[in-house]
Amino acid sequence: MKKVLILHTGGTIGMMPTERGYAPVKGYFETALEDIRDLKFPEMPQWDFMEMEVLLDSSNMTVEEWNEIGEIIYDKYHEYDGFVVLHGTDTMAYTASALSFMLENLGKPVVFTGSQIPMCCVRSDARDNLITSLTIAADGVVNEVCLYFGGKLHRGNRATKFSADKLIAFHSFNAPYLAEADIDIKYNLSALRKPCTDDLRLRKLDRVPIGVLKIFPGIQLDLFESMMTERLRGVVIETFGAGNIPGGGDELIPIIRKALAHGTVITVCSQCPQGSVSLGTYETSSGLKNAGAVCGWDMTTEAAVAKLYYLFSCGYTADMVKVKMEEDIAGELTVR
């Protein structure tokens, strides 16, 4: 019989009402699991439950927690056939993206899931998300970090949270689903990454100074010049459309050149959830291209941020990071 580890990090799925609103409560969720009869059915895999020392609302997730989750999966890797990580929805796509890079040569399912309504509430979506995630983790068809929510299985570094109040909260705008759960779980075999036979390696992440800058009409770019210091290693710029910025970048280009002189890697992503950046297609993006900014293609901002953390933590020079940001490493972008 397959065996799966359920790792509880916090998030809405295991929260309870308190005087200050919903918050994670130590010890509650393990007891709640014992009351779910479905988990005892013979069709379900064996499972163990593990709770992180400090349970967090996912808004409080940091690189340290990403490393802790990675260490647990790495240390327990040979004891289980798959892993289910219970996580808050707000930053789940960031954590799933980070783990997709950190767990090098992954050959087992690591399924992130959670819920929009706490398990303790009526109409909670927690039960179905958990049961299906356990099934997927035990099936062993997927060999990568993925995210299951609302009947859809996404590649972890392709998903983004697009709704704050709908039960289908995540979508992969630039990649097909890995599976859909209806009466049966139907895997999209052509979309799955090939299993890796090499030994699993864990690349822990450093606290690399990284920023995100969102372009908007009327933005006064000179206000952001002060952030382009020698400490800043990477910046993700969320531009309009296919990589466009006001005035072709006349105000931004000097700032970018200053950042590049400091060894900062500038990666351009789009504010549009669907489609790809294509620097130089329009005059308003040619300045970024000429200044040496990196094209993020169809990566999500979550994946681009996690990838910058990962590449700098690997010890690459800024020039090599620029090269690898435009290359596919873990299925995070569509190969051109």
C-alpha positions as CSV (number, residue, x, y, z in Angstrom):
1,M,0.0,0.0,0.0
2,K,1.2,3.5,-0.9
3,K,2.2,5.8,2.0
4,V,1.9,9.6,1.9
5,L,3.1,12.3,4.3
6,I,0.7,15.1,5.0
7,L,2.7,18.2,6.0
8,H,0.6,21.0,7.7
9,T,2.2,24.4,7.4
10,G,-0.8,26.5,8.3
11,G,-3.3,28.4,6.2
12,T,-7.1,28.6,6.0
13,I,-7.6,24.9,5.8
14,G,-6.6,24.4,9.5
15,M,-7.8,27.7,10.9
16,M,-10.3,28.2,13.7
17,P,-12.2,31.4,14.7
18,T,-10.5,33.6,17.3
19,E,-11.2,37.0,18.8
20,R,-9.0,38.5,16.0
21,G,-10.4,36.5,13.1
22,Y,-9.5,33.1,11.7
23,A,-6.0,31.9,12.7
24,P,-4.1,28.5,12.7
25,V,-4.4,26.5,15.9
26,K,-1.8,23.9,16.8
27,G,-3.1,20.4,17.2
28,Y,-6.5,21.1,15.8
29,F,-6.1,19.7,12.3
30,E,-4.8,16.3,13.3
31,T,-7.9,15.7,15.4
32,A,-10.1,16.9,12.5
33,L,-8.5,14.4,10.2
34,E,-9.5,11.5,12.5
35,D,-13.1,12.5,12.1
36,I,-13.0,12.2,8.3
37,R,-14.4,8.7,7.6
38,D,-13.3,8.7,4.0
39,L,-9.6,8.8,5.0
40,K,-10.1,5.3,6.5
41,F,-11.5,3.8,3.4
42,P,-9.5,0.9,1.8
43,E,-9.1,2.9,-1.4
44,M,-7.1,5.6,0.4
45,P,-3.4,5.4,0.9
46,Q,-1.8,5.1,4.3
47,W,-0.8,8.5,5.6
48,D,1.1,10.1,8.4
49,F,0.6,13.6,9.6
50,M,3.3,16.2,10.5
51,E,2.8,19.7,11.7
52,M,5.4,22.4,11.4
53,E,6.5,23.9,14.7
54,V,5.0,27.2,14.0
55,L,1.8,27.3,11.9
56,L,1.5,30.4,9.7
57,D,-1.0,32.3,7.7
58,S,0.7,32.1,4.4
59,S,1.0,35.9,4.2
60,N,3.8,35.4,6.8
61,M,5.8,32.8,4.7
62,T,9.4,33.5,4.1
63,V,12.5,31.9,2.6
64,E,13.1,30.3,5.9
65,E,9.8,28.4,5.8
66,W,10.5,27.4,2.2
67,N,13.8,25.9,3.3
68,E,12.1,24.1,6.2
69,I,9.5,22.5,4.0
70,G,12.2,21.5,1.6
71,E,14.3,19.9,4.3
72,I,11.4,17.9,5.6
73,I,10.6,16.5,2.2
74,Y,14.3,15.7,1.5
75,D,14.7,14.0,4.9
76,K,11.5,11.9,4.5
77,Y,11.9,11.3,0.8
78,H,12.6,7.6,1.0
79,E,10.0,6.9,3.6
80,Y,7.0,8.0,1.5
81,D,5.6,7.5,-2.0
82,G,4.3,11.1,-2.1
83,F,3.8,14.3,-0.1
84,V,0.8,16.6,0.4
85,V,1.6,20.1,1.7
86,L,-1.2,22.0,3.4
87,H,-0.6,25.7,2.8
88,G,-2.5,29.0,2.8
89,T,-3.7,30.1,-0.6
90,D,-2.4,33.6,-0.6
91,T,1.3,32.7,-1.2
92,M,0.8,29.0,-2.2
93,A,2.0,29.7,-5.7
94,Y,5.2,31.3,-4.5
95,T,6.0,28.4,-2.2
96,A,5.1,25.8,-4.9
97,S,7.3,27.7,-7.4
98,A,10.2,27.8,-4.9
99,L,10.0,24.1,-4.1
100,S,9.9,23.2,-7.8
101,F,13.4,24.6,-8.2
102,M,14.8,23.6,-4.7
103,L,13.9,19.9,-5.1
104,E,16.3,19.0,-7.8
105,N,15.8,15.6,-9.6
106,L,12.4,15.1,-7.9
107,G,10.8,11.8,-8.8
108,K,7.7,11.7,-6.6
109,P,4.5,13.8,-6.3
110,V,4.6,16.8,-4.0
111,V,1.1,18.2,-4.0
112,F,0.3,21.6,-2.5
113,T,-3.3,22.2,-1.5
114,G,-5.5,24.1,1.0
115,S,-9.0,25.6,1.1
116,Q,-10.9,28.8,0.8
117,I,-13.2,27.8,3.7
118,P,-11.7,26.4,6.9
119,M,-12.3,22.7,7.6
120,C,-14.3,23.6,10.8
121,C,-16.9,25.5,8.7
122,V,-20.0,24.4,6.9
123,R,-19.5,24.0,3.1
124,S,-15.7,23.8,3.5
125,D,-13.8,22.8,0.3
126,A,-11.0,21.4,2.5
127,R,-12.2,17.8,2.6
128,D,-12.4,17.3,-1.2
129,N,-9.1,19.1,-1.9
130,L,-7.3,17.0,0.7
131,I,-8.8,13.6,-0.3
132,T,-8.0,14.2,-4.0
133,S,-4.5,15.5,-3.2
134,L,-3.8,12.4,-1.2
135,T,-5.0,10.2,-4.1
136,I,-2.8,12.1,-6.6
137,A,0.2,11.9,-4.2
138,A,-0.3,8.1,-3.9
139,D,-0.9,7.5,-7.7
140,G,2.7,8.4,-8.5
141,V,1.8,9.5,-12.0
142,V,3.1,13.0,-11.4
143,N,6.7,13.4,-10.6
144,E,7.0,17.1,-9.7
145,V,5.8,19.9,-7.5
146,C,2.2,20.6,-8.3
147,L,-0.8,22.4,-6.9
148,Y,-4.3,20.9,-6.6
149,F,-7.3,23.1,-6.0
150,G,-11.0,23.0,-7.1
151,G,-10.8,19.9,-9.3
152,K,-7.6,21.0,-11.2
153,L,-4.0,19.9,-10.9
154,H,-1.6,22.6,-11.9
155,R,2.2,22.6,-12.3
156,G,3.3,24.4,-9.1
157,N,5.4,27.0,-10.9
158,R,2.7,27.8,-13.4
159,A,-0.2,28.4,-11.1
160,T,-1.3,31.8,-9.8
161,K,-4.1,32.7,-7.4
162,F,-6.7,34.7,-9.3
163,S,-9.7,34.7,-7.0
164,A,-10.0,35.7,-3.3
165,D,-13.5,34.4,-2.9
166,K,-14.2,31.6,-5.4
167,L,-13.7,27.9,-4.6
168,I,-11.8,27.6,-7.9
169,A,-9.1,30.0,-6.7
170,F,-6.1,29.1,-9.0
171,H,-5.5,29.0,-12.7
172,S,-2.5,28.2,-15.0
173,F,-3.1,30.7,-17.7
174,N,-0.1,29.8,-19.8
175,A,0.1,26.0,-19.3
176,P,-2.3,23.1,-19.5
177,Y,-3.7,21.3,-16.4
178,L,-1.7,18.3,-15.3
179,A,-4.9,16.6,-14.4
180,E,-8.6,17.2,-13.9
181,A,-10.6,15.5,-11.1
182,D,-14.2,14.6,-12.1
183,I,-15.7,11.1,-11.5
184,D,-12.2,9.9,-12.4
185,I,-8.8,11.7,-12.1
186,K,-7.8,12.2,-15.8
187,Y,-4.1,12.9,-16.1
188,N,-2.8,14.9,-19.0
189,L,0.1,12.6,-19.8
190,S,1.5,14.8,-22.6
191,A,1.9,17.7,-20.1
192,L,3.7,15.8,-17.4
193,R,7.4,16.1,-16.9
194,K,9.4,12.9,-17.3
195,P,10.5,11.2,-14.0
196,C,14.1,11.8,-12.9
197,T,16.1,8.7,-11.9
198,D,19.0,10.7,-10.3
199,D,19.2,11.1,-6.6
200,L,17.2,13.9,-5.1
201,R,19.1,17.0,-4.2
202,L,17.9,19.9,-2.0
203,R,19.1,23.4,-2.9
204,K,18.3,25.6,0.1
205,L,17.7,29.3,-0.7
206,D,19.6,32.3,0.6
207,R,17.9,35.5,1.7
208,V,18.7,37.3,-1.5
209,P,17.5,40.9,-1.8
210,I,14.9,40.9,-4.6
211,G,12.3,43.4,-5.5
212,V,9.1,43.6,-7.6
213,L,8.1,46.8,-9.4
214,K,4.7,47.1,-11.1
215,I,4.4,49.7,-13.8
216,F,1.3,51.9,-13.8
217,P,0.1,54.9,-15.8
218,G,1.7,58.1,-14.5
219,I,4.4,56.2,-12.5
220,Q,7.2,58.5,-11.3
221,L,10.1,56.2,-12.0
222,D,12.7,58.4,-10.4
223,L,11.2,57.7,-7.0
224,F,12.4,54.1,-7.4
225,E,16.0,54.9,-8.2
226,S,17.0,54.9,-4.6
227,M,16.1,51.2,-4.3
228,M,18.6,50.2,-7.1
229,T,21.5,49.8,-4.7
230,E,24.5,47.4,-4.8
231,R,22.6,45.2,-2.3
232,L,19.7,44.5,-4.7
233,R,20.4,41.3,-6.6
234,G,17.3,40.9,-8.7
235,V,14.1,42.8,-9.8
236,V,11.0,41.6,-11.5
237,I,9.3,44.4,-13.4
238,E,5.6,43.8,-14.2
239,T,5.1,45.7,-17.4
240,F,2.1,46.3,-19.6
241,G,1.2,43.8,-22.3
242,A,4.1,42.2,-24.0
243,G,6.7,44.1,-22.1
244,N,5.8,47.8,-22.6
245,I,6.6,50.7,-20.4
246,P,5.7,54.4,-20.6
247,G,7.7,56.4,-23.1
248,G,9.7,53.5,-24.3
249,G,11.6,53.5,-21.0
250,D,13.3,57.0,-21.3
251,E,12.9,57.5,-17.5
252,L,13.5,53.8,-16.6
253,I,16.5,53.0,-18.8
254,P,19.0,55.1,-16.8
255,I,17.8,53.4,-13.6
256,I,18.1,50.0,-15.2
257,R,21.6,50.7,-16.4
258,K,22.5,51.8,-12.9
259,A,21.1,48.5,-11.5
260,L,22.9,46.5,-14.1
261,A,26.2,48.2,-13.2
262,H,25.7,46.9,-9.7
263,G,25.1,43.4,-11.0
264,T,21.3,43.5,-10.5
265,V,19.3,41.2,-12.8
266,I,16.2,42.8,-14.2
267,T,13.5,40.4,-15.4
268,V,10.5,41.6,-17.3
269,C,7.2,39.9,-16.8
270,S,3.7,40.9,-17.9
271,Q,0.8,42.2,-15.8
272,C,-1.4,40.2,-18.2
273,P,-2.1,36.7,-16.7
274,Q,-2.1,35.1,-20.1
275,G,0.4,35.5,-22.9
276,S,4.1,36.2,-23.1
277,V,6.6,39.1,-22.9
278,S,8.3,39.8,-26.2
279,L,10.8,42.6,-25.8
280,G,11.4,44.7,-28.9
281,T,8.1,43.9,-30.5
282,Y,6.8,47.4,-29.7
283,E,8.8,50.6,-29.5
284,T,7.7,50.9,-25.9
285,S,9.6,47.8,-24.9
286,S,12.7,48.2,-27.1
287,G,14.4,50.3,-24.5
288,L,14.3,47.5,-21.9
289,K,15.8,45.1,-24.4
290,N,18.6,47.4,-25.4
291,A,19.4,48.2,-21.8
292,G,20.0,44.5,-21.1
293,A,16.8,43.5,-19.2
294,V,15.9,39.8,-19.2
295,C,12.8,38.5,-20.9
296,G,10.6,36.5,-18.6
297,W,8.5,35.1,-21.5
298,D,5.3,33.6,-20.0
299,M,6.5,33.1,-16.4
300,T,4.3,34.1,-13.6
301,T,5.7,36.7,-11.2
302,E,5.7,34.1,-8.5
303,A,7.9,31.8,-10.6
304,A,10.2,34.6,-11.6
305,V,10.8,35.7,-8.0
306,A,11.4,32.1,-6.9
307,K,13.7,31.4,-9.8
308,L,15.8,34.5,-9.0
309,Y,16.2,33.3,-5.4
310,Y,17.2,29.8,-6.7
311,L,19.7,30.9,-9.3
312,F,21.5,33.3,-7.0
313,S,21.5,30.6,-4.2
314,C,23.3,28.3,-6.7
315,G,26.2,30.7,-6.7
316,Y,25.8,31.8,-10.4
317,T,27.2,35.2,-11.5
318,A,24.8,37.8,-12.5
319,D,25.6,37.2,-16.2
320,M,24.8,33.5,-15.9
321,V,21.6,34.2,-13.9
322,K,20.5,36.4,-16.9
323,V,21.1,33.5,-19.3
324,K,19.3,30.9,-17.1
325,M,16.3,33.2,-16.4
326,E,15.4,32.8,-20.1
327,E,15.9,29.0,-20.1
328,D,13.4,26.4,-18.8
329,I,14.6,24.7,-15.7
330,A,11.5,23.1,-14.1
331,G,8.7,23.7,-16.6
332,E,8.2,27.3,-15.5
333,L,8.2,28.8,-19.0
334,T,7.3,27.8,-22.5
335,V,10.4,26.9,-24.5
336,R,11.0,29.2,-27.4
